[in-house]
Structures are given as structure tokens and as C-alpha cells.
């Protein structure tokens, strides 16, 4: 796949790439240089920040309880499932 740099330095990512990564208008990408390569990474920090505070846990349920439910008991976990 190829992309051409426009007059103002903009490029259009091929639709297959945008679709595969779920990139939509306004998605933030991190740009890194690695020698002669340009690396674009989807900024997942931004997506997580948007979700922070949106979900409330039921009364008496902690984040540790939820993580234990998802992952199982961790080594050294004092609470039995």
C-alpha cells in the first residue's frame, strides 16, 4: 500500500488500514521516528481516558473484585474466590 504526501504535508491512510485499526475522524495517532521509518500508533490512552469514570460498580463491589472475576485469583491474593 502507498500514501502520497500532499502539499501541506498531509497523507491519507488507505481505507483498509483505517478499517483494520478502527480509525475514524478525530482518532489521535502517535507519530514516532525510528531511523528512516515513520511509525504511527493508535493512541489507546485517549480511548481509555474517555471511558474513565463512566461506569459505576455496584455497591460493595471493588475494582479488585472485578479483576479477580475476570482474571482469577492472583498469586499471593489474600481473598479466596
Secondary structure as a PSIPRED ss2 file (coil, helix, strand):
# PSIPRED VFORMAT (PSIPRED V4.0)

   1 X C   1.000  0.000  0.000
   2 X C   1.000  0.000  0.000
   3 X C   1.000  0.000  0.000
   4 X C   1.000  0.000  0.000
   5 X C   1.000  0.000  0.000
   6 X C   1.000  0.000  0.000
   7 X C   1.000  0.000  0.000
   8 X C   1.000  0.000  0.000
   9 X C   1.000  0.000  0.000
  10 X C   1.000  0.000  0.000
  11 X C   1.000  0.000  0.000
  12 X C   1.000  0.000  0.000
  13 X C   1.000  0.000  0.000
  14 X C   1.000  0.000  0.000
  15 X H   0.000  1.000  0.000
  16 X H   0.000  1.000  0.000
  17 X H   0.000  1.000  0.000
  18 X H   0.000  1.000  0.000
  19 X H   0.000  1.000  0.000
  20 X H   0.000  1.000  0.000
  21 X H   0.000  1.000  0.000
  22 X C   1.000  0.000  0.000
  23 X C   1.000  0.000  0.000
  24 X C   1.000  0.000  0.000
  25 X C   1.000  0.000  0.000
  26 X C   1.000  0.000  0.000
  27 X C   1.000  0.000  0.000
  28 X C   1.000  0.000  0.000
  29 X E   0.000  0.000  1.000
  30 X E   0.000  0.000  1.000
  31 X E   0.000  0.000  1.000
  32 X E   0.000  0.000  1.000
  33 X E   0.000  0.000  1.000
  34 X E   0.000  0.000  1.000
  35 X C   1.000  0.000  0.000
  36 X C   1.000  0.000  0.000
  37 X E   0.000  0.000  1.000
  38 X E   0.000  0.000  1.000
  39 X E   0.000  0.000  1.000
  40 X E   0.000  0.000  1.000
  41 X E   0.000  0.000  1.000
  42 X E   0.000  0.000  1.000
  43 X C   1.000  0.000  0.000
  44 X H   0.000  1.000  0.000
  45 X H   0.000  1.000  0.000
  46 X H   0.000  1.000  0.000
  47 X H   0.000  1.000  0.000
  48 X H   0.000  1.000  0.000
  49 X H   0.000  1.000  0.000
  50 X H   0.000  1.000  0.000
  51 X H   0.000  1.000  0.000
  52 X C   1.000  0.000  0.000
  53 X C   1.000  0.000  0.000
  54 X C   1.000  0.000  0.000
  55 X C   1.000  0.000  0.000
  56 X C   1.000  0.000  0.000
  57 X C   1.000  0.000  0.000
  58 X C   1.000  0.000  0.000
  59 X C   1.000  0.000  0.000
  60 X C   1.000  0.000  0.000
  61 X C   1.000  0.000  0.000
  62 X C   1.000  0.000  0.000
  63 X H   0.000  1.000  0.000
  64 X H   0.000  1.000  0.000
  65 X H   0.000  1.000  0.000
  66 X H   0.000  1.000  0.000
  67 X H   0.000  1.000  0.000
  68 X H   0.000  1.000  0.000
  69 X H   0.000  1.000  0.000
  70 X H   0.000  1.000  0.000
  71 X H   0.000  1.000  0.000
  72 X C   1.000  0.000  0.000
  73 X C   1.000  0.000  0.000
  74 X C   1.000  0.000  0.000
  75 X C   1.000  0.000  0.000
  76 X C   1.000  0.000  0.000
  77 X C   1.000  0.000  0.000
  78 X C   1.000  0.000  0.000
  79 X C   1.000  0.000  0.000
  80 X C   1.000  0.000  0.000
  81 X C   1.000  0.000  0.000
